[in-house]
Structures are given as structure tokens and as C-alpha cells.
């Protein structure tokens, strides 16, 4: 059941990001670089969502596979961190609603925390969860940038 809850949470969160995060980034420039056009960011969000579905689906089909367990818990942990930074952190820093904070706080933080806690209680150490979270988090950060670049090749550079 946890993979289904995970998919529900990331879907809602990524819809919120896809709808409003690019406009917020253009206005605030929080990363010190120009925000990519919305179509590139939405393409990247869809790609990350697909990776999440793939990870959760494989974990659901093969629950005894240790590598899929690491991938799934790493993804859940990375999304938990993502709810805190950038979304909650930027809302506090800029004193302005950062898209993603509502779904991050209402869905990602409580449900993914339960997934992580259950995993620690059942079959992984805190250190294993932390390592999986960092590893998958880095893969996701790289994936977002690569997916934006792929979208730039597909859709062209509409920021000119």
C-alpha cells in the first residue's frame, strides 16, 4: 500500500509544481540562475514523476528485491527532503508562498515520514535510509537538469 500512497503524494506535489513553480522562480530567482521555460520544467517534472511511478511500481511488484527497496525508500526520503528544501525553506526565506509547500507539508511530509519510519522499523537502518536518500536525491537533481536539457532540444529554447 505504501507505493500507492507514495505515487498519490508525488502526483499531487508535482502537479502543484508544474502549475506554478516556474512563474515563482522567474519572480524570485532563488537558484541564482534564470529559470528554464515552463515547458522544459513541466517536461522534467513529468519525467521525475514517471521515475517515481517506475520505482514504486517495481517495488510493489518485487517487494523482496533489496535494490528496489533502497531505490523506493531513497525516493521517498528525497521527496521528504524536497518538501523541506526548497519549498518550506523558500516560503520562510522569501515570506511568500513557494509552490509545492502545501502538498509538501500536507501530503509528502507526513506520509513519506511514515514510509521512512516503517522501513526503519521493519528492515533498514537509519544509515541505510540516509545513504539511499542522498544517492537517489543526487540522481533526481541530475535527472531534473538533464530532462530540462532534453526538453530544450525537443521544444527549442523559448527563453530567447
N, C-alpha and C positions, 0 to 999 in steps of 0.2 A: 504493500500500500504506500510506503514511503516514496518510491519513484513516481507514483501518480501525483501525490501531493507536491513533490518537487517540480514536476512538469507544470502543474497548475500555477504554482507560485512564480516560476520564471516566465511563464507566458504573460501573466498579468503585469509583472515588473517590466518585461521587455516591450510590451505594448505601450506602457506609460513612457518609457524612454524614447521609443520610436516616434511617438507623437510630439513630444515637447522638449527633449533634451538638446537637440541641435540648436534650436532658437535660443535656449538658455545659454548654451556655450558661446554662441555668437555675441550675445549681450555681455557676458561676464569674462570670457577668455580665461578660464581657470587653469588651463594647462600651459599657458604661455605660448600657445601656437594657435593659428587660425583653425576654427572648426571646419571639418570637411562638409561638403554639401549634404543636405538631408538625405538624398537618395543613397549616397555612399554609406552614411551612418546606418540607415534603415537596413541596407543590404548586410552590413556587418552584424547588426542586431539579429536579423533573421538567421544568419549563419551560426551565431553563438547559440541561439535558441535551438536550431537543428542539432548542433553538437550536444546540447543538454538533453534533448529528446533521445538522441542516439545512445548517449551514456546511460541515461535512466532506463531506456528500453532494454539495452543489453544486460544491465544489472538485474532487471526484472526477469529476463529470460534465463540468465545464468547466475543465480544468487550465490553460488558456491565458488565462483571464479574470483580469486583473490585480487587480480589486477583490475577487474571491473569494479570490485568493491572499493579499491583505492581511487579509481577514477571517479566513481559516483560520489564518494564522501569528499573527495578533493573538490569536485564541482560544487557540492552543497556548501562546503566551507568557503570556497572562493566567492560564491554569491552572497554568503553571510557577510564576509568582509566588504564586498562591493556595496552592500546596503549601508554600511558604516562610513566607508570612504570609497567613493567620493560623496555619495548622496547626502547622508546626515551631516557629515563634516562640512560640506559646502553650504548646506542650508544654514548652519550655525555661523560659518565664517562670513558669508555674504548677507546674512539676515534677510534672505529671500528664498522662497521655496525652490528647491532644486528638484526637477522632475526625477522621479524614481524613489524619493524618500517615503512617500505614502505607502506604496506597495512594498518597499523595502522594510519599513517598520511594521506594517500590519501583517504581511504575509511571509516575506523572506526571513526576517529575524526570528520570529517565534517558531515557525515550522522547520526551518533549516537548523535552528538550535536544537530542537527536539531530535531531528535526524542525527545530528552530530553526537548528542548525548547518548542516544540509543546505541549508536555504533560503538562508542567508547565503553558503554556498559556491556555490550554483547561480544565484540570480537576484535577491537583495535585499541591500541594505547593512544593516549593524548599526543604523544610524539609522532606516531604514525599518521594520525589525522592532520597534525600540523604540517608535516612534510608533504602529505598528499595535497593539502590546501595550497601550500606555496607552489608546488610543482604545477598543479592544474591552473592555479591563478596566473602564473607566468605564461603558460601555454595560451590561456584565454586572452591575456593582454596582447601577446604577439598575434594571435588569430584575429583580433579586432582590427589591428593595424593592417594585416595582410588582406583581410576581407575588404577593408576600405580601399586599398590599392587595386584589388581585383575589380571592385565596383567602378573605380575611376577608369579602368581600361574598358569596361563594358559600357558604361554610360557616358564616358567622356568627362572632362573637367569642367563642370558647370560653374565653378567658382571664378572663372576669368571674366 
